[in-house]
Amino acid sequence: MQAGGIVGELGLLSPGNARTASLICTEPGKALCVTYSDLKELYYQNPDFGFSFLKLTTDRLFQSVEAARRLAATALTL
C-alpha cells in the first residue's frame, strides 16, 4: 500500500459492512477513518470522487475474481 492509499472500501459496500481483507502495518503511519455517511456525502457532492471511488471498487472486485480463478485453477491441477 502506498502513502495515501485507500483500504477497506469494499467493506463500506458489502452486506453488513463485512471486511473482505486484513491489513498489517509494517511501518509507522496514520490511518484515517471515513464513515459510510461521509462517503455517501462525498460521492454525491463530488462527481469526480464518486467516479474514482466506483472505479477503485470495481478494480478491486475484478482483482478478487481473478485471484479466485487462479486459486481454483491451482486446486484443479493438484
mmCIF file of the N, C-alpha and C atoms, coordinates in Angstrom:
data_MODEL
# 
_entry.id   MODEL 
# 
loop_
_atom_site.group_PDB 
_atom_site.id 
_atom_site.type_symbol 
_atom_site.label_atom_id 
_atom_site.label_alt_id 
_atom_site.label_comp_id 
_atom_site.label_asym_id 
_atom_site.label_entity_id 
_atom_site.label_seq_id 
_atom_site.pdbx_PDB_ins_code 
_atom_site.Cartn_x 
_atom_site.Cartn_y 
_atom_site.Cartn_z 
_atom_site.occupancy 
_atom_site.B_iso_or_equiv 
_atom_site.pdbx_formal_charge 
_atom_site.auth_seq_id 
_atom_site.auth_comp_id 
_atom_site.auth_asym_id 
_atom_site.auth_atom_id 
_atom_site.pdbx_PDB_model_num 
ATOM 1   N N  . MET A 1 1  ? 0.847   -1.171  0.000   1.00 0.00 ? 1  MET A N  1 
ATOM 2   C CA . MET A 1 1  ? 0.000   0.000   0.000   1.00 0.00 ? 1  MET A CA 1 
ATOM 3   C C  . MET A 1 1  ? 0.890   1.231   0.000   1.00 0.00 ? 1  MET A C  1 
ATOM 4   N N  . GLN A 1 2  ? 0.607   2.132   -0.870  1.00 0.00 ? 2  GLN A N  1 
ATOM 5   C CA . GLN A 1 2  ? 1.354   3.384   -0.957  1.00 0.00 ? 2  GLN A CA 1 
ATOM 6   C C  . GLN A 1 2  ? 0.759   4.420   0.003   1.00 0.00 ? 2  GLN A C  1 
ATOM 7   N N  . ALA A 1 3  ? 1.562   5.412   0.347   1.00 0.00 ? 3  ALA A N  1 
ATOM 8   C CA . ALA A 1 3  ? 1.058   6.527   1.156   1.00 0.00 ? 3  ALA A CA 1 
ATOM 9   C C  . ALA A 1 3  ? -0.139  7.144   0.444   1.00 0.00 ? 3  ALA A C  1 
ATOM 10  N N  . GLY A 1 4  ? -1.190  7.402   1.192   1.00 0.00 ? 4  GLY A N  1 
ATOM 11  C CA . GLY A 1 4  ? -2.398  7.979   0.616   1.00 0.00 ? 4  GLY A CA 1 
ATOM 12  C C  . GLY A 1 4  ? -3.330  6.949   0.007   1.00 0.00 ? 4  GLY A C  1 
ATOM 13  N N  . GLY A 1 5  ? -2.961  5.668   0.089   1.00 0.00 ? 5  GLY A N  1 
ATOM 14  C CA . GLY A 1 5  ? -3.792  4.613   -0.476  1.00 0.00 ? 5  GLY A CA 1 
ATOM 15  C C  . GLY A 1 5  ? -5.068  4.411   0.312   1.00 0.00 ? 5  GLY A C  1 
ATOM 16  N N  . ILE A 1 6  ? -6.007  3.755   -0.313  1.00 0.00 ? 6  ILE A N  1 
ATOM 17  C CA . ILE A 1 6  ? -7.305  3.505   0.306   1.00 0.00 ? 6  ILE A CA 1 
ATOM 18  C C  . ILE A 1 6  ? -7.462  2.008   0.538   1.00 0.00 ? 6  ILE A C  1 
ATOM 19  N N  . VAL A 1 7  ? -7.873  1.659   1.739   1.00 0.00 ? 7  VAL A N  1 
ATOM 20  C CA . VAL A 1 7  ? -8.177  0.262   2.066   1.00 0.00 ? 7  VAL A CA 1 
ATOM 21  C C  . VAL A 1 7  ? -9.532  0.215   2.758   1.00 0.00 ? 7  VAL A C  1 
ATOM 22  N N  . GLY A 1 8  ? -10.189 -0.919  2.659   1.00 0.00 ? 8  GLY A N  1 
ATOM 23  C CA . GLY A 1 8  ? -11.460 -1.095  3.347   1.00 0.00 ? 8  GLY A CA 1 
ATOM 24  C C  . GLY A 1 8  ? -12.661 -0.577  2.602   1.00 0.00 ? 8  GLY A C  1 
ATOM 25  N N  . GLU A 1 9  ? -12.456 -0.133  1.382   1.00 0.00 ? 9  GLU A N  1 
ATOM 26  C CA . GLU A 1 9  ? -13.571 0.465   0.633   1.00 0.00 ? 9  GLU A CA 1 
ATOM 27  C C  . GLU A 1 9  ? -14.663 -0.555  0.321   1.00 0.00 ? 9  GLU A C  1 
ATOM 28  N N  . LEU A 1 10 ? -14.291 -1.801  0.085   1.00 0.00 ? 10 LEU A N  1 
ATOM 29  C CA . LEU A 1 10 ? -15.312 -2.799  -0.222  1.00 0.00 ? 10 LEU A CA 1 
ATOM 30  C C  . LEU A 1 10 ? -16.175 -3.094  1.000   1.00 0.00 ? 10 LEU A C  1 
ATOM 31  N N  . GLY A 1 11 ? -15.593 -2.981  2.180   1.00 0.00 ? 11 GLY A N  1 
ATOM 32  C CA . GLY A 1 11 ? -16.360 -3.175  3.400   1.00 0.00 ? 11 GLY A CA 1 
ATOM 33  C C  . GLY A 1 11 ? -17.465 -2.145  3.569   1.00 0.00 ? 11 GLY A C  1 
ATOM 34  N N  . LEU A 1 12 ? -17.268 -0.964  3.010   1.00 0.00 ? 12 LEU A N  1 
ATOM 35  C CA . LEU A 1 12 ? -18.308 0.062   3.076   1.00 0.00 ? 12 LEU A CA 1 
ATOM 36  C C  . LEU A 1 12 ? -19.512 -0.304  2.216   1.00 0.00 ? 12 LEU A C  1 
ATOM 37  N N  . LEU A 1 13 ? -19.290 -1.160  1.225   1.00 0.00 ? 13 LEU A N  1 
ATOM 38  C CA . LEU A 1 13 ? -20.360 -1.501  0.287   1.00 0.00 ? 13 LEU A CA 1 
ATOM 39  C C  . LEU A 1 13 ? -20.891 -2.914  0.459   1.00 0.00 ? 13 LEU A C  1 
ATOM 40  N N  . SER A 1 14 ? -20.206 -3.736  1.241   1.00 0.00 ? 14 SER A N  1 
ATOM 41  C CA . SER A 1 14 ? -20.610 -5.134  1.376   1.00 0.00 ? 14 SER A CA 1 
ATOM 42  C C  . SER A 1 14 ? -21.774 -5.274  2.361   1.00 0.00 ? 14 SER A C  1 
ATOM 43  N N  . PRO A 1 15 ? -22.537 -6.362  2.231   1.00 0.00 ? 15 PRO A N  1 
ATOM 44  C CA . PRO A 1 15 ? -23.644 -6.589  3.179   1.00 0.00 ? 15 PRO A CA 1 
ATOM 45  C C  . PRO A 1 15 ? -23.125 -6.624  4.613   1.00 0.00 ? 15 PRO A C  1 
ATOM 46  N N  . GLY A 1 16 ? -23.746 -5.863  5.469   1.00 0.00 ? 16 GLY A N  1 
ATOM 47  C CA . GLY A 1 16 ? -23.327 -5.813  6.865   1.00 0.00 ? 16 GLY A CA 1 
ATOM 48  C C  . GLY A 1 16 ? -21.985 -5.140  7.068   1.00 0.00 ? 16 GLY A C  1 
ATOM 49  N N  . ASN A 1 17 ? -21.490 -4.474  6.045   1.00 0.00 ? 17 ASN A N  1 
ATOM 50  C CA . ASN A 1 17 ? -20.183 -3.801  6.075   1.00 0.00 ? 17 ASN A CA 1 
ATOM 51  C C  . ASN A 1 17 ? -19.059 -4.755  6.483   1.00 0.00 ? 17 ASN A C  1 
ATOM 52  N N  . ALA A 1 18 ? -19.157 -5.995  6.028   1.00 0.00 ? 18 ALA A N  1 
ATOM 53  C CA . ALA A 1 18 ? -18.136 -7.001  6.336   1.00 0.00 ? 18 ALA A CA 1 
ATOM 54  C C  . ALA A 1 18 ? -16.847 -6.687  5.592   1.00 0.00 ? 18 ALA A C  1 
ATOM 55  N N  . ARG A 1 19 ? -15.732 -6.801  6.302   1.00 0.00 ? 19 ARG A N  1 
ATOM 56  C CA . ARG A 1 19 ? -14.434 -6.601  5.658   1.00 0.00 ? 19 ARG A CA 1 
ATOM 57  C C  . ARG A 1 19 ? -14.153 -7.762  4.721   1.00 0.00 ? 19 ARG A C  1 
ATOM 58  N N  . THR A 1 20 ? -13.376 -7.486  3.697   1.00 0.00 ? 20 THR A N  1 
ATOM 59  C CA . THR A 1 20 ? -13.014 -8.531  2.738   1.00 0.00 ? 20 THR A CA 1 
ATOM 60  C C  . THR A 1 20 ? -11.550 -8.913  2.839   1.00 0.00 ? 20 THR A C  1 
ATOM 61  N N  . ALA A 1 21 ? -10.777 -8.204  3.656   1.00 0.00 ? 21 ALA A N  1 
ATOM 62  C CA . ALA A 1 21 ? -9.351  -8.496  3.814   1.00 0.00 ? 21 ALA A CA 1 
ATOM 63  C C  . ALA A 1 21 ? -8.858  -7.867  5.111   1.00 0.00 ? 21 ALA A C  1 
ATOM 64  N N  . SER A 1 22 ? -7.651  -8.230  5.482   1.00 0.00 ? 22 SER A N  1 
ATOM 65  C CA . SER A 1 22 ? -7.000  -7.641  6.656   1.00 0.00 ? 22 SER A CA 1 
ATOM 66  C C  . SER A 1 22 ? -5.750  -6.909  6.208   1.00 0.00 ? 22 SER A C  1 
ATOM 67  N N  . LEU A 1 23 ? -5.285  -6.023  7.044   1.00 0.00 ? 23 LEU A N  1 
ATOM 68  C CA . LEU A 1 23 ? -4.116  -5.214  6.721   1.00 0.00 ? 23 LEU A CA 1 
ATOM 69  C C  . LEU A 1 23 ? -3.193  -5.203  7.926   1.00 0.00 ? 23 LEU A C  1 
ATOM 70  N N  . ILE A 1 24 ? -1.907  -5.343  7.677   1.00 0.00 ? 24 ILE A N  1 
ATOM 71  C CA . ILE A 1 24 ? -0.902  -5.276  8.731   1.00 0.00 ? 24 ILE A CA 1 
ATOM 72  C C  . ILE A 1 24 ? 0.053   -4.143  8.396   1.00 0.00 ? 24 ILE A C  1 
ATOM 73  N N  . CYS A 1 25 ? 0.250   -3.220  9.348   1.00 0.00 ? 25 CYS A N  1 
ATOM 74  C CA . CYS A 1 25 ? 1.185   -2.115  9.154   1.00 0.00 ? 25 CYS A CA 1 
ATOM 75  C C  . CYS A 1 25 ? 2.594   -2.616  9.441   1.00 0.00 ? 25 CYS A C  1 
ATOM 76  N N  . THR A 1 26 ? 3.513   -2.366  8.526   1.00 0.00 ? 26 THR A N  1 
ATOM 77  C CA . THR A 1 26 ? 4.908   -2.752  8.719   1.00 0.00 ? 26 THR A CA 1 
ATOM 78  C C  . THR A 1 26 ? 5.788   -1.545  9.022   1.00 0.00 ? 26 THR A C  1 
ATOM 79  N N  . GLU A 1 27 ? 5.214   -0.362  8.912   1.00 0.00 ? 27 GLU A N  1 
ATOM 80  C CA . GLU A 1 27 ? 5.922   0.882   9.206   1.00 0.00 ? 27 GLU A CA 1 
ATOM 81  C C  . GLU A 1 27 ? 4.969   1.820   9.941   1.00 0.00 ? 27 GLU A C  1 
ATOM 82  N N  . PRO A 1 28 ? 5.511   2.732   10.729  1.00 0.00 ? 28 PRO A N  1 
ATOM 83  C CA . PRO A 1 28 ? 4.640   3.710   11.396  1.00 0.00 ? 28 PRO A CA 1 
ATOM 84  C C  . PRO A 1 28 ? 3.874   4.543   10.368  1.00 0.00 ? 28 PRO A C  1 
ATOM 85  N N  . GLY A 1 29 ? 2.676   4.903   10.709  1.00 0.00 ? 29 GLY A N  1 
ATOM 86  C CA . GLY A 1 29 ? 1.878   5.714   9.802   1.00 0.00 ? 29 GLY A CA 1 
ATOM 87  C C  . GLY A 1 29 ? 0.606   6.167   10.476  1.00 0.00 ? 29 GLY A C  1 
ATOM 88  N N  . LYS A 1 30 ? -0.254  6.789   9.713   1.00 0.00 ? 30 LYS A N  1 
ATOM 89  C CA . LYS A 1 30 ? -1.542  7.251   10.212  1.00 0.00 ? 30 LYS A CA 1 
ATOM 90  C C  . LYS A 1 30 ? -2.640  6.631   9.366   1.00 0.00 ? 30 LYS A C  1 
ATOM 91  N N  . ALA A 1 31 ? -3.712  6.285   10.019  1.00 0.00 ? 31 ALA A N  1 
ATOM 92  C CA . ALA A 1 31 ? -4.887  5.773   9.322   1.00 0.00 ? 31 ALA A CA 1 
ATOM 93  C C  . ALA A 1 31 ? -6.052  6.706   9.612   1.00 0.00 ? 31 ALA A C  1 
ATOM 94  N N  . LEU A 1 32 ? -6.766  7.044   8.589   1.00 0.00 ? 32 LEU A N  1 
ATOM 95  C CA . LEU A 1 32 ? -7.943  7.885   8.743   1.00 0.00 ? 32 LEU A CA 1 
ATOM 96  C C  . LEU A 1 32 ? -9.182  7.044   8.491   1.00 0.00 ? 32 LEU A C  1 
ATOM 97  N N  . CYS A 1 33 ? -10.254 7.373   9.157   1.00 0.00 ? 33 CYS A N  1 
ATOM 98  C CA . CYS A 1 33 ? -11.492 6.612   9.045   1.00 0.00 ? 33 CYS A CA 1 
ATOM 99  C C  . CYS A 1 33 ? -12.560 7.479   8.382   1.00 0.00 ? 33 CYS A C  1 
ATOM 100 N N  . VAL A 1 34 ? -13.250 6.894   7.428   1.00 0.00 ? 34 VAL A N  1 
ATOM 101 C CA . VAL A 1 34 ? -14.357 7.570   6.762   1.00 0.00 ? 34 VAL A CA 1 
ATOM 102 C C  . VAL A 1 34 ? -15.602 6.727   7.000   1.00 0.00 ? 34 VAL A C  1 
ATOM 103 N N  . THR A 1 35 ? -16.646 7.328   7.502   1.00 0.00 ? 35 THR A N  1 
ATOM 104 C CA . THR A 1 35 ? -17.896 6.604   7.738   1.00 0.00 ? 35 THR A CA 1 
ATOM 105 C C  . THR A 1 35 ? -18.663 6.452   6.424   1.00 0.00 ? 35 THR A C  1 
ATOM 106 N N  . TYR A 1 36 ? -19.620 5.549   6.446   1.00 0.00 ? 36 TYR A N  1 
ATOM 107 C CA . TYR A 1 36 ? -20.462 5.357   5.270   1.00 0.00 ? 36 TYR A CA 1 
ATOM 108 C C  . TYR A 1 36 ? -21.196 6.644   4.913   1.00 0.00 ? 36 TYR A C  1 
ATOM 109 N N  . SER A 1 37 ? -21.702 7.352   5.922   1.00 0.00 ? 37 SER A N  1 
ATOM 110 C CA . SER A 1 37 ? -22.433 8.595   5.626   1.00 0.00 ? 37 SER A CA 1 
ATOM 111 C C  . SER A 1 37 ? -21.501 9.662   5.043   1.00 0.00 ? 37 SER A C  1 
ATOM 112 N N  . ASP A 1 38 ? -20.234 9.712   5.519   1.00 0.00 ? 38 ASP A N  1 
ATOM 113 C CA . ASP A 1 38 ? -19.256 10.640  4.933   1.00 0.00 ? 38 ASP A CA 1 
ATOM 114 C C  . ASP A 1 38 ? -18.982 10.269  3.475   1.00 0.00 ? 38 ASP A C  1 
ATOM 115 N N  . LEU A 1 39 ? -18.812 8.984   3.229   1.00 0.00 ? 39 LEU A N  1 
ATOM 116 C CA . LEU A 1 39 ? -18.551 8.510   1.872   1.00 0.00 ? 39 LEU A CA 1 
ATOM 117 C C  . LEU A 1 39 ? -19.713 8.852   0.950   1.00 0.00 ? 39 LEU A C  1 
ATOM 118 N N  . LYS A 1 40 ? -20.916 8.611   1.420   1.00 0.00 ? 40 LYS A N  1 
ATOM 119 C CA . LYS A 1 40 ? -22.109 8.900   0.614   1.00 0.00 ? 40 LYS A CA 1 
ATOM 120 C C  . LYS A 1 40 ? -22.196 10.387  0.291   1.00 0.00 ? 40 LYS A C  1 
ATOM 121 N N  . GLU A 1 41 ? -21.904 11.221  1.275   1.00 0.00 ? 41 GLU A N  1 
ATOM 122 C CA . GLU A 1 41 ? -21.939 12.666  1.056   1.00 0.00 ? 41 GLU A CA 1 
ATOM 123 C C  . GLU A 1 41 ? -20.892 13.084  0.023   1.00 0.00 ? 41 GLU A C  1 
ATOM 124 N N  . LEU A 1 42 ? -19.666 12.575  0.174   1.00 0.00 ? 42 LEU A N  1 
ATOM 125 C CA . LEU A 1 42 ? -18.612 12.879  -0.799  1.00 0.00 ? 42 LEU A CA 1 
ATOM 126 C C  . LEU A 1 42 ? -18.984 12.408  -2.196  1.00 0.00 ? 42 LEU A C  1 
ATOM 127 N N  . TYR A 1 43 ? -19.575 11.222  -2.263  1.00 0.00 ? 43 TYR A N  1 
ATOM 128 C CA . TYR A 1 43 ? -19.967 10.637  -3.545  1.00 0.00 ? 43 TYR A CA 1 
ATOM 129 C C  . TYR A 1 43 ? -20.944 11.542  -4.293  1.00 0.00 ? 43 TYR A C  1 
ATOM 130 N N  . TYR A 1 44 ? -21.921 12.050  -3.582  1.00 0.00 ? 44 TYR A N  1 
ATOM 131 C CA . TYR A 1 44 ? -22.930 12.899  -4.226  1.00 0.00 ? 44 TYR A CA 1 
ATOM 132 C C  . TYR A 1 44 ? -22.453 14.333  -4.459  1.00 0.00 ? 44 TYR A C  1 
ATOM 133 N N  . GLN A 1 45 ? -21.593 14.851  -3.600  1.00 0.00 ? 45 GLN A N  1 
ATOM 134 C CA . GLN A 1 45 ? -21.135 16.228  -3.732  1.00 0.00 ? 45 GLN A CA 1 
ATOM 135 C C  . GLN A 1 45 ? -20.043 16.402  -4.777  1.00 0.00 ? 45 GLN A C  1 
ATOM 136 N N  . ASN A 1 46 ? -19.283 15.350  -5.021  1.00 0.00 ? 46 ASN A N  1 
ATOM 137 C CA . ASN A 1 46 ? -18.132 15.465  -5.908  1.00 0.00 ? 46 ASN A CA 1 
ATOM 138 C C  . ASN A 1 46 ? -18.161 14.338  -6.931  1.00 0.00 ? 46 ASN A C  1 
ATOM 139 N N  . PRO A 1 47 ? -18.695 14.586  -8.120  1.00 0.00 ? 47 PRO A N  1 
ATOM 140 C CA . PRO A 1 47 ? -18.793 13.535  -9.139  1.00 0.00 ? 47 PRO A CA 1 
ATOM 141 C C  . PRO A 1 47 ? -17.440 12.909  -9.490  1.00 0.00 ? 47 PRO A C  1 
ATOM 142 N N  . ASP A 1 48 ? -16.365 13.690  -9.473  1.00 0.00 ? 48 ASP A N  1 
ATOM 143 C CA . ASP A 1 48 ? -15.045 13.128  -9.777  1.00 0.00 ? 48 ASP A CA 1 
ATOM 144 C C  . ASP A 1 48 ? -14.638 12.108  -8.710  1.00 0.00 ? 48 ASP A C  1 
ATOM 145 N N  . PHE A 1 49 ? -14.888 12.454  -7.444  1.00 0.00 ? 49 PHE A N  1 
ATOM 146 C CA . PHE A 1 49 ? -14.610 11.498  -6.370  1.00 0.00 ? 49 PHE A CA 1 
ATOM 147 C C  . PHE A 1 49 ? -15.476 10.259  -6.543  1.00 0.00 ? 49 PHE A C  1 
ATOM 148 N N  . GLY A 1 50 ? -16.766 10.467  -6.804  1.00 0.00 ? 50 GLY A N  1 
ATOM 149 C CA . GLY A 1 50 ? -17.685 9.343   -6.972  1.00 0.00 ? 50 GLY A CA 1 
ATOM 150 C C  . GLY A 1 50 ? -17.233 8.395   -8.061  1.00 0.00 ? 50 GLY A C  1 
ATOM 151 N N  . PHE A 1 51 ? -16.802 8.940   -9.192  1.00 0.00 ? 51 PHE A N  1 
ATOM 152 C CA . PHE A 1 51 ? -16.343 8.093   -10.291 1.00 0.00 ? 51 PHE A CA 1 
ATOM 153 C C  . PHE A 1 51 ? -15.047 7.376   -9.905  1.00 0.00 ? 51 PHE A C  1 
ATOM 154 N N  . SER A 1 52 ? -14.133 8.074   -9.247  1.00 0.00 ? 52 SER A N  1 
ATOM 155 C CA . SER A 1 52 ? -12.875 7.448   -8.816  1.00 0.00 ? 52 SER A CA 1 
ATOM 156 C C  . SER A 1 52 ? -13.139 6.325   -7.819  1.00 0.00 ? 52 SER A C  1 
ATOM 157 N N  . PHE A 1 53 ? -14.073 6.548   -6.900  1.00 0.00 ? 53 PHE A N  1 
ATOM 158 C CA . PHE A 1 53 ? -14.409 5.513   -5.922  1.00 0.00 ? 53 PHE A CA 1 
ATOM 159 C C  . PHE A 1 53 ? -15.044 4.315   -6.617  1.00 0.00 ? 53 PHE A C  1 
ATOM 160 N N  . LEU A 1 54 ? -15.925 4.573   -7.557  1.00 0.00 ? 54 LEU A N  1 
ATOM 161 C CA . LEU A 1 54 ? -16.556 3.495   -8.307  1.00 0.00 ? 54 LEU A CA 1 
ATOM 162 C C  . LEU A 1 54 ? -15.512 2.685   -9.078  1.00 0.00 ? 54 LEU A C  1 
ATOM 163 N N  . LYS A 1 55 ? -14.573 3.359   -9.700  1.00 0.00 ? 55 LYS A N  1 
ATOM 164 C CA . LYS A 1 55 ? -13.508 2.673   -10.439 1.00 0.00 ? 55 LYS A CA 1 
ATOM 165 C C  . LYS A 1 55 ? -12.632 1.862   -9.489  1.00 0.00 ? 55 LYS A C  1 
ATOM 166 N N  . LEU A 1 56 ? -12.260 2.436   -8.350  1.00 0.00 ? 56 LEU A N  1 
ATOM 167 C CA . LEU A 1 56 ? -11.440 1.729   -7.371  1.00 0.00 ? 56 LEU A CA 1 
ATOM 168 C C  . LEU A 1 56 ? -12.117 0.444   -6.911  1.00 0.00 ? 56 LEU A C  1 
ATOM 169 N N  . THR A 1 57 ? -13.383 0.546   -6.531  1.00 0.00 ? 57 THR A N  1 
ATOM 170 C CA . THR A 1 57 ? -14.076 -0.643  -6.033  1.00 0.00 ? 57 THR A CA 1 
ATOM 171 C C  . THR A 1 57 ? -14.260 -1.686  -7.129  1.00 0.00 ? 57 THR A C  1 
ATOM 172 N N  . THR A 1 58 ? -14.539 -1.253  -8.342  1.00 0.00 ? 58 THR A N  1 
ATOM 173 C CA . THR A 1 58 ? -14.682 -2.191  -9.456  1.00 0.00 ? 58 THR A CA 1 
ATOM 174 C C  . THR A 1 58 ? -13.360 -2.891  -9.740  1.00 0.00 ? 58 THR A C  1 
ATOM 175 N N  . ASP A 1 59 ? -12.265 -2.143  -9.759  1.00 0.00 ? 59 ASP A N  1 
ATOM 176 C CA . ASP A 1 59 ? -10.946 -2.750  -9.971  1.00 0.00 ? 59 ASP A CA 1 
ATOM 177 C C  . ASP A 1 59 ? -10.641 -3.785  -8.902  1.00 0.00 ? 59 ASP A C  1 
ATOM 178 N N  . ARG A 1 60 ? -10.936 -3.463  -7.643  1.00 0.00 ? 60 ARG A N  1 
ATOM 179 C CA . ARG A 1 60 ? -10.668 -4.411  -6.547  1.00 0.00 ? 60 ARG A CA 1 
ATOM 180 C C  . ARG A 1 60 ? -11.517 -5.662  -6.687  1.00 0.00 ? 60 ARG A C  1 
ATOM 181 N N  . LEU A 1 61 ? -12.771 -5.503  -7.099  1.00 0.00 ? 61 LEU A N  1 
ATOM 182 C CA . LEU A 1 61 ? -13.628 -6.673  -7.283  1.00 0.00 ? 61 LEU A CA 1 
ATOM 183 C C  . LEU A 1 61 ? -13.095 -7.570  -8.399  1.00 0.00 ? 61 LEU A C  1 
ATOM 184 N N  . PHE A 1 62 ? -12.660 -6.975  -9.504  1.00 0.00 ? 62 PHE A N  1 
ATOM 185 C CA . PHE A 1 62 ? -12.095 -7.768  -10.592 1.00 0.00 ? 62 PHE A CA 1 
ATOM 186 C C  . PHE A 1 62 ? -10.799 -8.452  -10.174 1.00 0.00 ? 62 PHE A C  1 
ATOM 187 N N  . GLN A 1 63 ? -9.985  -7.784  -9.357  1.00 0.00 ? 63 GLN A N  1 
ATOM 188 C CA . GLN A 1 63 ? -8.769  -8.414  -8.831  1.00 0.00 ? 63 GLN A CA 1 
ATOM 189 C C  . GLN A 1 63 ? -9.123  -9.628  -7.977  1.00 0.00 ? 63 GLN A C  1 
ATOM 190 N N  . SER A 1 64 ? -10.163 -9.504  -7.172  1.00 0.00 ? 64 SER A N  1 
ATOM 191 C CA . SER A 1 64 ? -10.607 -10.617 -6.322  1.00 0.00 ? 64 SER A CA 1 
ATOM 192 C C  . SER A 1 64 ? -11.111 -11.781 -7.164  1.00 0.00 ? 64 SER A C  1 
ATOM 193 N N  . VAL A 1 65 ? -11.869 -11.482 -8.201  1.00 0.00 ? 65 VAL A N  1 
ATOM 194 C CA . VAL A 1 65 ? -12.366 -12.535 -9.089  1.00 0.00 ? 65 VAL A CA 1 
ATOM 195 C C  . VAL A 1 65 ? -11.200 -13.251 -9.755  1.00 0.00 ? 65 VAL A C  1 
ATOM 196 N N  . GLU A 1 66 ? -10.217 -12.496 -10.227 1.00 0.00 ? 66 GLU A N  1 
ATOM 197 C CA . GLU A 1 66 ? -9.052  -13.095 -10.879 1.00 0.00 ? 66 GLU A CA 1 
ATOM 198 C C  . GLU A 1 66 ? -8.263  -13.958 -9.901  1.00 0.00 ? 66 GLU A C  1 
ATOM 199 N N  . ALA A 1 67 ? -8.089  -13.494 -8.679  1.00 0.00 ? 67 ALA A N  1 
ATOM 200 C CA . ALA A 1 67 ? -7.372  -14.280 -7.668  1.00 0.00 ? 67 ALA A CA 1 
ATOM 201 C C  . ALA A 1 67 ? -8.130  -15.577 -7.378  1.00 0.00 ? 67 ALA A C  1 
ATOM 202 N N  . ALA A 1 68 ? -9.450  -15.517 -7.315  1.00 0.00 ? 68 ALA A N  1 
ATOM 203 C CA . ALA A 1 68 ? -10.257 -16.722 -7.084  1.00 0.00 ? 68 ALA A CA 1 
ATOM 204 C C  . ALA A 1 68 ? -10.129 -17.689 -8.255  1.00 0.00 ? 68 ALA A C  1 
ATOM 205 N N  . ARG A 1 69 ? -10.090 -17.164 -9.461  1.00 0.00 ? 69 ARG A N  1 
ATOM 206 C CA . ARG A 1 69 ? -9.904  -18.028 -10.652 1.00 0.00 ? 69 ARG A CA 1 
ATOM 207 C C  . ARG A 1 69 ? -8.553  -18.739 -10.596 1.00 0.00 ? 69 ARG A C  1 
ATOM 208 N N  . ARG A 1 70 ? -7.521  -17.991 -10.262 1.00 0.00 ? 70 ARG A N  1 
ATOM 209 C CA . ARG A 1 70 ? -6.182  -18.602 -10.185 1.00 0.00 ? 70 ARG A CA 1 
ATOM 210 C C  . ARG A 1 70 ? -6.136  -19.674 -9.102  1.00 0.00 ? 70 ARG A C  1 
ATOM 211 N N  . LEU A 1 71 ? -6.747  -19.394 -7.967  1.00 0.00 ? 71 LEU A N  1 
ATOM 212 C CA . LEU A 1 71 ? -6.796  -20.353 -6.876  1.00 0.00 ? 71 LEU A CA 1 
ATOM 213 C C  . LEU A 1 71 ? -7.550  -21.621 -7.292  1.00 0.00 ? 71 LEU A C  1 
ATOM 214 N N  . ALA A 1 72 ? -8.678  -21.437 -7.962  1.00 0.00 ? 72 ALA A N  1 
ATOM 215 C CA . ALA A 1 72 ? -9.456  -22.587 -8.424  1.00 0.00 ? 72 ALA A CA 1 
ATOM 216 C C  . ALA A 1 72 ? -8.676  -23.395 -9.449  1.00 0.00 ? 72 ALA A C  1 
ATOM 217 N N  . ALA A 1 73 ? -7.980  -22.714 -10.354 1.00 0.00 ? 73 ALA A N  1 
ATOM 218 C CA . ALA A 1 73 ? -7.186  -23.422 -11.369 1.00 0.00 ? 73 ALA A CA 1 
ATOM 219 C C  . ALA A 1 73 ? -6.065  -24.209 -10.722 1.00 0.00 ? 73 ALA A C  1 
ATOM 220 N N  . THR A 1 74 ? -5.444  -23.651 -9.684  1.00 0.00 ? 74 THR A N  1 
ATOM 221 C CA . THR A 1 74 ? -4.378  -24.340 -8.961  1.00 0.00 ? 74 THR A CA 1 
ATOM 222 C C  . THR A 1 74 ? -4.948  -25.561 -8.256  1.00 0.00 ? 74 THR A C  1 
ATOM 223 N N  . ALA A 1 75 ? -6.111  -25.425 -7.647  1.00 0.00 ? 75 ALA A N  1 
ATOM 224 C CA . ALA A 1 75 ? -6.725  -26.528 -6.920  1.00 0.00 ? 75 ALA A CA 1 
ATOM 225 C C  . ALA A 1 75 ? -7.092  -27.671 -7.868  1.00 0.00 ? 75 ALA A C  1 
ATOM 226 N N  . LEU A 1 76 ? -7.495  -27.342 -9.079  1.00 0.00 ? 76 LEU A N  1 
ATOM 227 C CA . LEU A 1 76 ? -7.874  -28.368 -10.063 1.00 0.00 ? 76 LEU A CA 1 
ATOM 228 C C  . LEU A 1 76 ? -6.665  -29.156 -10.555 1.00 0.00 ? 76 LEU A C  1 
ATOM 229 N N  . THR A 1 77 ? -5.481  -28.567 -10.522 1.00 0.00 ? 77 THR A N  1 
ATOM 230 C CA . THR A 1 77 ? -4.290  -29.260 -11.011 1.00 0.00 ? 77 THR A CA 1 
ATOM 231 C C  . THR A 1 77 ? -3.622  -30.092 -9.940  1.00 0.00 ? 77 THR A C  1 
ATOM 232 N N  . LEU A 1 78 ? -4.078  -29.997 -8.694  1.00 0.00 ? 78 LEU A N  1 
ATOM 233 C CA . LEU A 1 78 ? -3.475  -30.788 -7.607  1.00 0.00 ? 78 LEU A CA 1 
ATOM 234 C C  . LEU A 1 78 ? -3.952  -32.202 -7.588  1.00 0.00 ? 78 LEU A C  1 
# 
